[in-house]
Amino acid sequence: MNEEERSAMVANMVHCKTMGEKAYDDMYEAHSFGDANCCYRDAKDFFYEAIRLAGELGLAEEGESLSKRLEHIKGVFRSQFVQ
């Protein structure tokens, strides 16, 4: 992969992380369990993609950090939003 492709992948990884955090924040603003669940699903999808990109880029520490953040989000959802 050339430098331009790598830069695009890094930008995409950062975008996914940002969107995952936004979806997590939106969980708290949800007006129903169904809405919160949709936000949770979005957060997971964005973080999974960011983790995948970190792996492809060889950014092991970033991938680990993203994985830990995802586990935190899962724990919060399960403790605060599950009916």
N, CA and C of each residue as an Amber inpcrd file, in Angstrom:
protein
   249
   0.8510000  -1.1690000   0.0000000   0.0000000   0.0000000   0.0000000
   0.9010000   1.2370000   0.0000000   0.5060000   2.2150000  -0.8040000
   1.3070000   3.4380000  -0.8630000   0.8840000   4.4070000   0.2450000
   1.6050000   5.5100000   0.3440000   1.3630000   6.4670000   1.4260000
  -0.0300000   7.0920000   1.3390000  -0.5090000   7.3380000   0.1540000
  -1.8390000   7.9240000  -0.0270000  -2.9350000   6.9600000   0.4570000
  -2.7770000   5.6840000   0.1240000  -3.7400000   4.6720000   0.5770000
  -3.7030000   4.5330000   2.0970000  -2.4950000   4.5380000   2.6340000
  -2.3420000   4.4290000   4.0900000  -2.9900000   5.6200000   4.7900000
  -2.7530000   6.8020000   4.2750000  -3.3540000   8.0030000   4.8620000
  -4.8690000   7.9430000   4.8160000  -5.4030000   7.4480000   3.7150000
  -6.8610000   7.3210000   3.5910000  -7.4020000   6.3130000   4.6020000
  -6.6770000   5.2250000   4.8110000  -7.1150000   4.2200000   5.7830000
  -7.0610000   4.7770000   7.2040000  -6.0160000   5.5260000   7.5080000
  -5.9090000   6.1340000   8.8350000  -7.0570000   7.1150000   9.0360000
  -7.3410000   7.9210000   8.0310000  -8.4440000   8.8810000   8.1280000
  -9.7690000   8.1530000   8.3330000  -9.9590000   7.0520000   7.6400000
 -11.1860000   6.2690000   7.7820000 -11.2820000   5.6680000   9.1870000
 -10.1610000   5.1980000   9.7090000 -10.1420000   4.6430000  11.0610000
 -10.5340000   5.7180000  12.0760000  -9.9760000   6.9070000  11.9360000
 -10.2900000   8.0130000  12.8440000 -11.7650000   8.3890000  12.7110000
 -12.2660000   8.4210000  11.4880000 -13.6820000   8.7250000  11.2570000
 -14.5760000   7.6880000  11.9330000 -14.2450000   6.4200000  11.7930000
 -15.0340000   5.3570000  12.4180000 -15.0270000   5.4960000  13.9360000
 -13.8810000   5.7940000  14.4940000 -13.7860000   5.9820000  15.9420000
 -14.6630000   7.1590000  16.3730000 -14.5890000   8.2630000  15.6460000
 -15.3920000   9.4460000  15.9600000 -16.8800000   9.1440000  15.8720000
 -17.2800000   8.4450000  14.8260000 -18.6900000   8.1140000  14.6490000
 -19.1530000   7.1100000  15.7100000 -18.2680000   6.2060000  16.1130000
 -18.5850000   5.2670000  17.1850000 -18.8210000   5.9910000  18.4980000
 -17.9890000   6.9860000  18.7830000 -18.1680000   7.7740000  20.0010000
 -19.4630000   8.5830000  19.9410000 -19.7900000   9.1090000  18.7620000
 -21.0400000   9.8570000  18.6090000 -22.2390000   8.9410000  18.8470000
 -22.1950000   7.7490000  18.2850000 -23.2910000   6.7970000  18.4830000
 -23.4160000   6.4400000  19.9620000 -22.2950000   6.3020000  20.6460000
 -22.3070000   6.0200000  22.0870000 -22.9660000   7.1730000  22.8460000
 -22.5760000   8.3950000  22.5180000 -23.1980000   9.5610000  23.1520000
 -24.6990000   9.6030000  22.8700000 -25.0710000   9.2750000  21.6410000
 -26.4840000   9.2960000  21.2470000 -27.3120000   8.2700000  22.0270000
 -26.6700000   7.2080000  22.4980000 -27.3770000   6.2090000  23.3050000
 -28.0380000   6.8680000  24.5100000 -27.3240000   7.8130000  25.1070000
 -27.8310000   8.4780000  26.3020000 -28.9690000   9.4420000  26.0000000
 -29.0800000   9.8590000  24.7640000 -30.1350000  10.7800000  24.3650000
 -31.3530000  10.0370000  23.8070000 -31.2620000   8.7470000  23.6700000
 -32.3460000   7.9510000  23.0720000 -33.5910000   8.0210000  23.9470000
 -34.7390000   8.0230000  23.2850000 -36.0090000   8.1370000  23.9910000
 -36.6900000   6.7950000  24.2210000 -36.0810000   5.7350000  23.7200000
 -36.6450000   4.4020000  23.9300000 -35.5190000   3.3820000  23.9210000
 -35.8430000   2.2030000  24.4120000 -34.8480000   1.1250000  24.3740000
 -34.4680000   0.8050000  22.9300000 -35.4550000   0.7940000  22.0290000
 -35.1800000   0.4960000  20.6230000 -34.2100000   1.4910000  20.0120000
 -34.4000000   2.7730000  20.3180000 -33.4840000   3.7940000  19.8090000
 -32.0850000   3.6160000  20.3930000 -32.0210000   3.3380000  21.6890000
 -30.7240000   3.1100000  22.3370000 -30.0290000   1.9050000  21.7260000
 -30.7920000   0.8720000  21.4300000 -30.2310000  -0.3330000  20.8250000
 -29.6580000  -0.0370000  19.4360000 -30.3450000   0.7950000  18.6620000
 -29.8380000   1.1760000  17.3310000 -28.5130000   1.9290000  17.4620000
 -28.4400000   2.8320000  18.4170000 -27.2040000   3.5840000  18.6440000
 -26.0780000   2.6460000  19.0780000 -26.4120000   1.7040000  19.9300000
 -25.4330000   0.7170000  20.3990000 -24.9010000  -0.0970000  19.2260000
 -25.8070000  -0.5480000  18.3750000 -25.4060000  -1.3150000  17.1960000
 -24.4800000  -0.4930000  16.2970000 -24.8320000   0.7750000  16.0980000
 -23.9880000   1.6530000  15.2870000 -22.6090000   1.8130000  15.9180000
 -22.5750000   2.0370000  17.2250000 -21.2930000   2.1960000  17.9180000
 -20.4280000   0.9550000  17.7280000 -21.0300000  -0.2110000  17.9170000
 -20.2650000  -1.4600000  17.7380000 -19.7420000  -1.5770000  16.3190000
 -20.5980000  -1.3210000  15.3380000 -20.1760000  -1.4440000  13.9350000
 -19.0110000  -0.5100000  13.6170000 -19.1030000   0.7320000  14.0730000
 -18.0170000   1.6830000  13.8110000 -16.7320000   1.2570000  14.5060000
 -16.8320000   0.8020000  15.7480000 -15.6220000   0.3800000  16.4510000
 -15.0330000  -0.8880000  15.8460000 -15.8670000  -1.8320000  15.4380000
 -15.3390000  -3.0250000  14.7830000 -14.5750000  -2.6600000  13.5140000
 -15.1070000  -1.7210000  12.7460000 -14.4230000  -1.2930000  11.5200000
 -13.1150000  -0.5810000  11.8570000 -13.1190000   0.2690000  12.8610000
 -11.8900000   0.9540000  13.2610000 -10.8330000  -0.0510000  13.7350000
 -11.2610000  -1.0570000  14.4760000 -10.3380000  -2.1010000  14.9450000
  -9.7700000  -2.8720000  13.7690000 -10.6200000  -3.1970000  12.8050000
 -10.1570000  -3.9080000  11.6040000  -9.1110000  -3.0790000  10.8530000
  -9.3880000  -1.8020000  10.6930000  -8.4480000  -0.9310000   9.9820000
  -7.1360000  -0.7990000  10.7500000  -7.2090000  -0.6750000  12.0570000
  -5.9840000  -0.6040000  12.8630000  -5.1400000  -1.8610000  12.6480000
  -5.8030000  -3.0150000  12.6040000  -5.0800000  -4.2620000  12.3510000
  -4.4130000  -4.2680000  10.9930000  -5.1310000  -3.8440000   9.9610000
  -4.5620000  -3.8010000   8.6090000  -3.3930000  -2.8270000   8.5240000
  -3.4550000  -1.7720000   9.3190000  -2.3980000  -0.7600000   9.3070000
  -1.2210000  -1.1290000  10.2010000  -1.3500000  -2.2150000  10.9510000
  -0.2750000  -2.6230000  11.8520000  -0.1910000  -1.7590000  13.0970000
  -1.2950000  -1.1520000  13.4740000  -1.3380000  -0.2870000  14.6500000
  -1.9110000  -1.0710000  15.8340000  -1.0830000  -1.9450000  16.3680000
  -1.5280000  -2.8650000  17.4180000  -1.9960000  -2.1310000  18.6710000
  -1.2700000  -1.1090000  19.1020000  -1.6560000  -0.3740000  20.3090000
  -2.9880000   0.3440000  20.1080000  -3.1830000   0.9310000  18.9470000
  -4.4520000   1.6010000  18.6500000  -5.5910000   0.5850000  18.6100000
  -5.3460000  -0.5580000  17.9980000  -6.3490000  -1.6130000  17.9490000
  -6.7290000  -2.0790000  19.3450000  -5.7550000  -2.2170000  20.2080000
  -6.0110000  -2.6300000  21.5920000  -6.8130000  -1.5670000  22.3290000
  -6.4590000  -0.3130000  22.1340000  -7.1890000   0.7850000  22.7580000
  -8.6390000   0.8200000  22.2840000  -8.8420000   0.6470000  20.9990000
 -10.1980000   0.6260000  20.4360000 -10.9900000  -0.5630000  20.9790000
 -10.3470000  -1.7040000  21.0940000 -11.0100000  -2.8960000  21.6330000
 -11.4480000  -2.6830000  23.0750000 -10.5870000  -2.0610000  23.8780000
 -10.9310000  -1.7860000  25.2730000 -12.0970000  -0.8100000  25.3550000
 -12.0910000   0.1920000  24.4970000 -13.1880000   1.1590000  24.4950000
 -14.4950000   0.4740000  24.1110000 -14.4430000  -0.4070000  23.1280000
 -15.6330000  -1.1430000  22.7140000 -16.1500000  -2.0080000  23.8570000
 -15.2780000  -2.6690000  24.5630000 -15.7040000  -3.4850000  25.7060000
 -16.3710000  -2.6240000  26.7770000 -15.8420000  -1.4250000  26.9930000
 -16.4590000  -0.5030000  27.9430000 -17.8790000  -0.1480000  27.4910000
 -18.0270000   0.1900000  26.2300000 -19.3400000   0.5530000  25.6910000
 -20.3210000  -0.6030000  25.8330000 -19.8620000  -1.8000000  25.5370000
 -20.7180000  -2.9810000  25.6940000 -21.1590000  -3.1330000  27.1440000
 -20.2310000  -2.9540000  28.0720000 -20.5530000  -3.0770000  29.4900000
 -21.5710000  -2.0420000  29.9360000 -21.4050000  -0.8250000  29.4630000
 -22.3520000   0.2380000  29.8130000 -23.7340000  -0.1020000  29.2770000
 -23.7990000  -0.5130000  28.0270000 -25.1000000  -0.8240000  27.4470000
 -25.7770000  -1.9510000  28.2170000 -25.0260000  -2.9860000  28.4950000
 -25.6070000  -4.1440000  29.1840000 -26.0740000  -3.7980000  30.6040000
 -25.3780000  -2.9040000  31.2630000 -25.7560000  -2.5830000  32.6370000
 -26.8330000  -1.5040000  32.7260000 -26.9160000  -0.6360000  31.7280000
 -27.8360000   0.4940000  31.8420000 -29.0300000   0.4510000  30.8960000
 -28.9390000  -0.3190000  29.8160000 -29.9730000  -0.2360000  28.8020000
 -30.7300000  -1.5430000  28.5510000 -30.1940000  -2.6560000  28.9800000
 -30.8700000  -3.9320000  28.7170000 -32.1050000  -4.0270000  29.5870000
 -33.1870000  -4.4400000  28.9710000 -34.4720000  -4.5460000  29.6900000
 -34.5540000  -5.8340000  30.4480000
